[in-house]
Each structure stands twice: as C-alpha cells, then as structure tokens.
C-alpha cells in the first residue's frame, strides 16, 4: 500500500468516525460533565465540534413555484437540444438534415441497449450466447414501454421520458432543499446541478434523469417523515440503479435522529422507540425489493441471480475493488505517456477532479450540513469509485446531488462567485456535450 492509499484511507476513516460521533450526539448521546473540572472549556469546544450544526430556517414552496421550476427544467432541456441541433448543422457537410439524424446523434453508447430491452425484454437478444443486457437495470426500459404507448418513435419516447424525469426530479429537489435550507440555496443548487459538465446526460437516452428523479423523491419523503412513501420510492430507486438502495440507509439516519435512541432510553421511552421501529421504520425495508426483482430477472434469464456481475467483469472489465485501487488506476492512466489526450480529458482527469471535489465538500459539509446528505455523498462516492476500469465516473457523479447542495450553500454565502462558477461550468458542459456527439469516450 503506497502513501497515497494510506492517506486516502486515513481521510475517509476520519470522516466516517466524525460522522458516527455526530450521529451519536444527534441520537441523544450525552456526556457527563463536571462543573469543577479545569478542562471544561476545552471539553466544551471539543464536543461542540461534533454537536454543532448550522441551523437553516427553511422555506415552504408554493404550487406556483413548483410549476415554475418544472417549466424552467423543461426549457433547459429544450435549450440543450437546440444547442445540440445547431452544432449538428455546423458539423454536418450533408445537404439535408432530418429529425432522424438528430435522434440518432443522441442514441449512442448505452442508449440503444435500453431501447432494445424495452422492445424485446432481456431474454431475446444474445451476443455469443450471452444475455449481456442483464447488466442494465429494468426501471428505465419498463417506463419507456409505457411512454411508447403514446409516442410511437422509440428515440423520441426516450427523450421525453428523460426530460420529464429530470423536470419532475427538479421539482422534488427544489422543494426538499427549500424546506431544509432556503429557496435561495435551493435555486443555486439546482442551477449548479443543471450546468454540471456532465449534466447534458439528464436529457440523454439513459437512466441519469430517472435516477435523479427517484432519489429526489426519496429525500423529499424522508424530509416529510413519510416512511411508507420512502420505502415505496426506494423500490424504484433500487430498480433504477444498483446505488439506489442507499436511500434505505439515508432514511435510516433520519429515522434515528427523529427517534433518538439514547435520549428515549434515558427518558424511559424505549418502548416508544421500538414501537416506531416496527410501525414506521419497518417500511424502509421495502427498498431492497427492487434489488430482489432485478436478481430474479437475472435468475429467470440465465439461472444465476448474480449473472450481471459476471458480465460486468468479463465484458465491461468492471470488478469490485477498494476505492483506493480505482484511484490508483486513474492516476496510472493519467501518468502513462501512452494515454491519449482525449482519454485524459474525457475520462481520467474529470473522474479525479470529481473525487477530490467530493472529499473537499465532505470535509466542509460534515459540520454545516444534515447528516443524511453527507451520508449519501460518502457512500455514493465510495460505491462509484469501487470498481476497476471506471469509465463513466463523471456521468455517475451527476446524481451525487449533495455536491450541488453544499456548493449552492457556499455560493449563497459568496454570491459574487455564483455567476462565474455557473458560466464556467456551463461552458465546460457544452464542450463535453460536443465531445459526446463526436463519439469521444464520454459515456
């Protein structure tokens, strides 16, 4: 193990220890203090580090504001489609340009696979006798079939599904962040998410927008303490992407803070705690049903519930590893003199920057932000960076939305930076979108 791996493990170890200590205090753990102790002041400052959390007033959004956010999100997607259309005209030397040309340009990388699943299911397509599409989760193609009932063109149906999922997700995102922080922070966070360099994928024929939508819904109902709704939405999250089951753990954090075990034990209300667990918290266990459904699909098609992991390793070269090994691989590719410039800028450097940004925001957000957001960010980041040959890390970090919440909070306190950060990120997003249309390794 090299020095970098040791340092990263140490940093994450410190983050996790601080996080759990803070959780313990928010669950009602109290230290015994002695007023006569000469070290009371030092102890007070030490424990204040773990107990203190910035309080935000929170604001309730109106239906009108939600509708405005919905239509703003739709307009953003339409604007990005228009920009892509202008680029396609400029890049094309043909004398004609049809709607089919536009749709084909967006239908690339994983997109045709989702359409194929929606059309024929998992079992009808094989490559060398293997059902490779089992690595793709079913919620997006299932919903695509429903949209196709109203829109005959599969590619148009994909764009509509992705755009509507993004717009609905924006509504839930804005509502929950407004209630947690303020409308100003919520709006800035939403803008940062929408101009993130890989955010054009929210309008692509892939699962990013749908996963963002389901996760945002999950956090909304967590904030409302509607545990049954959280469990039901958790099923959708788990059917959308393997990371979706995280919502169960995040909801568990909020549940333990809402029903603080240590405080209730001290107050002799332990029966009330367990009553809440078995009448409300039990609903959180619904989320893994989505994973079980996905495993059953694998079993029905191939006879092995974990066949997807076999194909991930054999065909896509993705093998589960510790996150430091993934980062070491990224750094090795960056330092390799034979690595093409296009791969450096399309894959390896963005993935490294996203990871560093996540670590920096975690260290900043541990004290200032609710534990459920930092919990999601740390687990989601670790899962994304715990595979070999990570080539879509930038796209995956689209849905690490505590990044944008923390960024929105920082820019709300430093408003002069906001237009510069937004403009720079939007320009970089446009560059990466153009690279995507040119079949660069942006996927």
SVG drawing of the C-alpha trace seen along z (x, -y; Angstrom):
<svg xmlns="http://www.w3.org/2000/svg" viewBox="-51 -40 56 62">
<polyline fill="none" stroke="black" stroke-width="0.4" points="0.0,0.0 1.5,-3.3 1.5,-6.6 -1.5,-8.0 -3.6,-4.9 -2.7,-5.3 -3.6,-9.0 -6.9,-8.5 -7.9,-5.7 -6.9,-7.9 -9.0,-10.8 -12.1,-8.6 -11.6,-6.9 -11.6,-10.4 -14.7,-11.4 -16.6,-8.2 -15.5,-8.5 -16.6,-12.1 -19.8,-11.3 -20.7,-8.5 -19.8,-10.5 -22.1,-13.3 -24.9,-10.8 -24.5,-9.5 -24.9,-13.0 -28.0,-13.7 -29.4,-10.4 -29.3,-11.9 -25.9,-10.7 -24.8,-13.0 -21.5,-13.1 -21.4,-13.7 -19.7,-17.0 -18.2,-18.3 -18.6,-22.0 -15.5,-21.8 -13.3,-20.4 -10.5,-22.7 -10.8,-21.4 -14.5,-22.1 -13.8,-24.9 -11.6,-22.6 -14.1,-19.8 -16.9,-22.1 -15.1,-23.3 -14.2,-19.7 -17.7,-18.3 -19.2,-21.5 -17.2,-20.4 -19.3,-17.2 -22.6,-18.5 -22.9,-21.8 -24.8,-22.0 -25.7,-25.1 -29.4,-25.8 -31.3,-26.9 -34.8,-28.4 -36.2,-26.5 -39.0,-27.8 -42.1,-26.1 -42.6,-26.4 -45.9,-27.1 -47.6,-25.1 -46.9,-28.0 -43.2,-27.9 -43.1,-24.2 -44.8,-24.7 -42.2,-27.4 -39.4,-25.0 -41.0,-22.3 -41.3,-24.5 -37.8,-26.0 -36.4,-22.5 -38.2,-21.6 -36.9,-24.8 -33.4,-23.9 -33.7,-20.5 -35.2,-22.1 -32.4,-24.7 -29.7,-22.0 -31.5,-20.1 -31.5,-23.3 -27.8,-23.8 -27.1,-20.2 -29.1,-20.8 -27.1,-23.9 -23.9,-22.0 -25.1,-19.1 -25.9,-21.5 -22.4,-23.1 -20.6,-19.8 -22.6,-18.3 -21.4,-18.5 -24.6,-16.9 -27.2,-18.9 -30.1,-17.6 -30.8,-17.1 -33.7,-15.2 -35.3,-14.6 -33.9,-11.0 -30.3,-12.5 -30.9,-14.5 -32.3,-11.4 -29.5,-9.2 -26.9,-11.6 -28.4,-11.2 -28.8,-7.4 -25.4,-6.2 -23.3,-4.2 -25.8,-2.6 -28.9,-4.2 -29.6,-1.5 -29.4,1.2 -32.2,-0.4 -34.4,-0.7 -33.6,3.0 -34.7,4.1 -37.9,2.1 -38.7,3.6 -37.8,7.2 -37.1,7.8 -33.9,9.2 -34.1,12.7 -34.4,12.2 -31.0,10.6 -27.8,12.5 -24.1,11.9 -22.1,15.1 -24.8,16.9 -24.8,14.4 -27.5,12.0 -25.2,9.1 -28.1,6.6 -28.7,8.1 -26.2,5.5 -28.8,2.8 -31.5,2.2 -35.1,2.5 -37.0,-0.6 -36.0,-2.8 -36.9,-0.3 -40.2,0.5 -41.2,-3.1 -40.1,-3.6 -42.6,-0.9 -45.3,-2.9 -44.3,-6.1 -44.1,-4.3 -47.8,-3.6 -48.3,-7.3 -45.2,-8.1 -44.6,-5.6 -40.9,-6.6 -38.7,-4.9 -36.0,-7.5 -38.5,-10.4 -40.0,-8.4 -36.6,-8.2 -36.0,-11.9 -39.5,-12.6 -39.0,-10.2 -35.6,-11.6 -36.7,-15.2 -39.9,-14.7 -38.0,-12.7 -35.5,-15.5 -38.2,-18.1 -40.1,-16.2 -36.8,-15.5 -36.1,-19.2 -39.4,-19.9 -38.8,-17.5 -35.2,-18.6 -36.1,-22.3 -38.9,-21.6 -36.8,-19.5 -33.8,-21.8 -36.0,-24.8 -37.6,-23.2 -34.2,-22.1 -32.2,-25.3 -33.8,-28.2 -35.2,-28.9 -32.1,-30.9 -29.8,-27.9 -32.2,-25.5 -32.2,-27.5 -28.5,-27.9 -28.1,-24.2 -30.5,-23.4 -28.6,-25.6 -25.3,-24.1 -26.7,-20.6 -28.1,-21.7 -24.8,-23.1 -22.5,-20.4 -20.1,-19.4 -21.9,-16.0 -25.4,-17.2 -26.4,-17.0 -26.8,-13.3 -30.0,-14.3 -31.5,-14.7 -29.9,-11.6 -31.5,-8.2 -30.1,-6.8 -31.0,-6.5 -29.4,-9.6 -32.6,-11.7 -34.8,-8.9 -32.3,-8.0 -32.1,-11.7 -35.9,-11.9 -36.4,-8.8 -33.6,-9.8 -35.0,-13.4 -38.4,-11.9 -36.9,-9.7 -35.2,-12.6 -38.5,-14.6 -40.4,-11.9 -37.5,-11.4 -37.8,-15.1 -41.6,-14.7 -41.0,-11.6 -43.4,-9.6 -41.7,-6.3 -44.1,-4.2 -43.6,-6.5 -39.8,-6.3 -39.9,-2.6 -42.0,-2.5 -39.9,-5.1 -36.8,-3.1 -38.1,-0.1 -38.0,-2.4 -34.5,-3.7 -33.2,-0.1 -34.8,0.8 -33.1,-2.1 -29.5,-1.6 -27.6,0.5 -26.7,-2.5 -30.5,-3.1 -30.7,-1.0 -28.6,-3.7 -31.9,-5.6 -32.8,-3.0 -29.7,-3.8 -30.1,-7.5 -33.7,-7.2 -32.5,-5.2 -30.2,-8.0 -33.1,-10.5 -35.2,-7.9 -32.6,-7.6 -32.4,-11.3 -36.2,-11.7 -36.5,-9.0 -33.2,-9.4 -32.5,-6.1 -30.2,-7.3 -32.5,-10.2 -35.6,-8.0 -33.7,-5.4 -32.7,-7.9 -36.3,-9.2 -37.6,-5.6 -39.4,-5.8 -37.6,-2.8 -41.0,-1.1 -42.0,-4.1 -38.8,-3.8 -39.3,-0.2 -43.0,-0.9 -41.8,-3.5 -39.3,-1.0 -41.9,1.7 -44.8,-0.5 -42.9,-3.1 -39.2,-2.2 -40.1,1.2 -41.3,-0.3 -37.7,-1.3 -37.1,2.4 -39.2,2.3 -36.4,0.7 -34.3,3.9 -37.4,5.4 -36.2,3.6 -32.8,5.4 -34.6,8.7 -36.7,8.1 -33.5,7.4 -31.8,10.5 -34.9,12.5 -34.7,11.2 -31.1,12.4 -32.2,15.8 -35.1,16.2 -33.0,15.4 -29.7,17.1 -30.4,19.2 -28.0,17.2 -29.3,14.2 -25.8,12.6 -25.1,13.2 -25.0,9.4 -21.8,9.3 -20.2,12.0 -20.9,9.9 -19.7,6.8 -16.4,8.4 -16.0,10.4 -17.4,7.9 -17.1,4.5 -14.0,5.2 -15.7,3.9 -14.6,5.8 -15.4,4.7 -12.3,3.3 -11.4,0.9 -11.7,-2.8 -8.0,-3.5 -7.3,-0.8 -9.6,-2.6 -8.0,-5.9 -4.5,-4.4 -5.7,-3.1 -6.9,-6.6 -3.6,-8.1 -1.7,-5.4 -3.6,-6.2 -3.0,-9.9 0.7,-9.4 1.1,-6.9 2.8,-8.7 0.9,-6.4 -2.5,-7.6 -4.2,-9.6 -5.1,-13.2 -8.7,-12.6 -8.9,-9.9 -7.2,-12.1 -9.7,-14.9 -12.8,-12.7 -12.4,-10.1 -9.4,-10.1 -9.0,-13.8 -12.7,-14.5 -13.0,-11.5 -10.1,-12.6 -11.5,-16.1 -14.9,-14.8 -13.4,-12.6 -11.3,-15.4 -14.3,-17.8 -16.4,-15.2 -13.7,-14.8 -13.3,-18.5 -17.1,-19.1 -17.5,-16.2 -14.8,-17.7 -16.6,-21.1 -20.1,-19.7 -19.7,-17.4 -20.2,-20.2 -22.6,-22.5 -25.0,-20.1 -27.5,-17.5 -26.0,-14.0 -28.3,-12.4 -26.7,-14.4 -23.1,-13.7 -24.0,-10.1 -25.4,-9.8 -22.4,-11.6 -19.8,-9.5 -21.5,-6.1 -22.4,-7.1 -18.9,-8.3 -17.3,-5.1 -19.6,-2.9 -18.9,-4.7 -15.2,-4.6 -15.0,-0.9 -14.8,0.7 -11.9,1.3 -11.8,-0.4 -14.2,-3.2 -15.0,-5.0 -18.3,-6.7 -17.4,-8.3 -18.2,-11.8 -21.7,-10.8 -22.4,-8.9 -21.5,-11.9 -24.4,-13.8 -26.5,-12.2 -24.2,-12.9 -26.5,-15.8 -25.2,-16.7 -22.3,-18.1 -24.6,-20.7 -26.4,-21.4 -23.1,-22.1 -21.9,-24.1 -25.2,-26.1 -24.8,-26.9 -21.2,-28.1 -22.2,-30.3 -25.1,-31.6 -22.7,-33.0 -20.3,-34.2 -22.8,-35.5 -20.0,-37.2 -18.6,-33.7 -22.0,-32.4 -22.2,-33.8 -18.6,-33.0 -18.9,-29.4 -22.2,-28.9 -20.8,-30.4 -17.6,-28.4 -19.4,-25.1 -22.0,-25.7 -19.2,-26.3 -17.4,-23.1 -20.7,-21.2 -21.1,-22.4 -17.6,-21.3 -18.2,-17.8 -21.6,-17.6 -19.9,-18.3 -17.3,-15.6 -20.1,-13.2 -21.6,-13.9 -18.2,-13.3 -18.0,-9.8 -15.3,-10.7 -15.0,-8.5 -17.6,-10.5 -20.1,-7.9"/>
</svg>
